[in-house]
Amino acid sequence: MSTPESMPEEITTPSRRGRVRLRRAAVLAVPAGLLGATMMVLTAQGVLAAQLSISGMPFTVTADKLEGEGFQQYGKLDSMIDGSPNAGNTGGQVLVVVSAIKKAKLTNLCQSVDLGGTNLLIRAGRGSTKVEATTLATDSTIVQGDASFGNIEIGNDASTLTKGGVPGAPGVFGQQADTVTINNLRQTNYATTAATFTLPGLTLSFSDNGC
């Protein structure tokens, strides 16, 4: 995720070529005051290809509160494997916003994925001990909540971002801040990575309802 890569060679069929060219020239910008609002598409010279191949199945993450030290945000493309049954009409790619946090704490974390008729449900951090993560990065299509930022910088080139520990590609719109707090967090994610992830009070179950 931290270094630019060329787009996958297999995405070259005539039916996909137009979509791929458009996606290669666009990235998401999410100004600090518009979390959860309409995301902007900005022209850039390149995008950061996914380090991992996503399943293409979105999952929901909620938390009563997220507290972070070292925050940054920028857009990129996530890619599925060639011929993924979840690709639909996307061409196997999803335009996402990467939110990276150097050190994060989450209160009452819930994560769920709809498996078709049932949900795989994960809960943690419901007691006095919070969920903790380092170099946490989420690839999201929706981020909602009541957010506040400390010493924010908006409009940086994503490749120059340093505060979250996961820089983006050159020419991509980015932003970063010393601190971030989001109450009533809700995300629709396609990927999550972390250097460390501590889940106190972890429970994993199947449920009729998601987060």
N, C-alpha and C positions, 0 to 999 in steps of 0.2 A: 504493500500500500504506500510505502514511503518513496518509491521511485517511479518515474514515468515509464510506461512500456507501450509498445506498438499495439494496435488493435489486433485481435485474433485473425489469422490469415484465412480461416475457414469461412468467415462472414463475407463472401464475395459473390453470392448468387445475385442475378439481376433483380429478383423480387425484393431483396434486402438492401441493395446498394444505396438507394435513395435515403432510406432511414438511417443507415450507418453514417453516410456523409453528414446528415443533419446532426446526429448525436455527437460526432467527432468535433463539431464546431460549436457545441453548446454545453454549458455547465450551469449548475444551480447556484444562485446567490440567495442567502437567507439573512437579511439585515436583522440586527439584534431585536428591534422592536416589533418584528413581524413573525416571530416564531408561531407556527400553527396557521399563519395566513397564507395567501397565494404565493408560491415560490416563483422567483424570477429566473428566466433563462438568458444568459449572457454569452456573447461570442468570445471564444478564446482560441488560441493556436493549437492547444492540445488538451487531452484529459488523461487522468490516471487510470490505467487499466486495473482490473481487480487482481489482487494477489491470490485470492481463492475463487473457486467456481461456486457460485451460489446455487441453491436448489431451485430458486424462483418461487418458493413458498414464503409469503410474508408472515411475520409473527408480531404480536403485540407485547409491548413492555410498558408497565406502569410503575410508579413509585409515588409515595406521599411527598417525598422530598429528595432532591439530588443536590449535593454540595460538592463543588469541584475546585481544585487548585490547578491552574494552567489549562486554559480552554482554547480550542481553535475549531474552525468550521470552514468547509469548502465543498464544492461539488465534484462528482466523478461518476464514471460508469461502472456498474457491476455486471459481470458476464456469467451466463449459465454454460453448462457443457453443450457441445454441439448436438443438436437434436433433442434437447431437453423436452419432456412432455409438458413442462410448465411454461414454455416459452410463449405460447399463444401467438399474438400478432406483434410481439415486442422485438422480434429478431434476436431473441436470446439475451437482451441487454436491458438493464433498468437504470434510469438516471436517479442518483441518490445524493443526499447531503451527508457528508462525513462530519460527525461531531466527535472530537478527540479531547480527552481529559487526562491530564498527567496523574492526578490522584483524585479519586471519586468516592463518595460515600452516599449510599441510598437507603432510605427508610421505607420498609414495607414494599419490597420488590415483588412484582408479579410478572411472569412471562408465560404467554400461551401461544400455541400454534394450532390452527384448525386443520384437523386431519380428515375432515369430511364425515360429519356425524358425531364426532367427539373431539375434545381438545386435550392436548398434552399441556399440563399446567405445572409450573414451577413457582414456588413461593419461598422467600427467605427474608431475613432481617426484620421480622415482625416484633421481636422483643426489644430489649435495651441495646443489643449489639447490632450495628448496622452492617449492611453489605459493603465491602470495600473492594476497590479495583485500582490497578495502576496501568497507565498507558491504555486506557479504555477507549475504544473507537466503535461507534455505531454507524451503520449505513442505513439511512432512513429516507422514507418518502413523506412522512408526516412527523412533525415534532410539535407538541402542544404543551402549554403550561404557563405559569406565572413566573417570568424570568427576570433576574437582575444580574448585572455584570460589573466587575471592578476593573477599571483602567482598560476599557475596550478600545480596540483599533479595528476600523472597518475599511475594507478596500485594499487590503494587502494582497500581493501576489502570493498564491498558496504555497509556492515552493520556498518562500522565505519565512513561513510560520515556524515558530520555535516553542511556543508555550505549552502546546499539547503533546509534543513529542512525535507527531505523525504528520510531516509536511505533505503537501499535495504537489500537483504538476505545475510547471511554469506557465504563466499566462492565465491562470485560473483565479477568479475572484475569491478572496478569503477574508476572514476576520479572526481576531484572537483577543483574549482577555486574561488578566491575572487570576480572576476568580469568576465562578458562575454558581448561581443558586436558582433552582427551578422547583417550585411547588406544584403539586398535582400534575406531575409529569406523565405524558402519554406519548408513545412513539409507535409508528408502524415501521418495522425494521426488516431488512433482508440479510444482514450480517452483523455480528458483534465479535470483536476480538479484544483481548486484554493480555498484558504481560502476567498479571496475577489477578485472581478473582476469588474472593473469600465470601462464602454463602452461609452464614450462621443460621441454624434452624431450618435447613433445607428440607423441603418436601416436594416430591414429584408424584403426580397422580394424573388420572384421566378424569375429565369432567364434562358435563353437558354445556357448561358455560365457560367462556374465556375471561380474560382480565377486563 
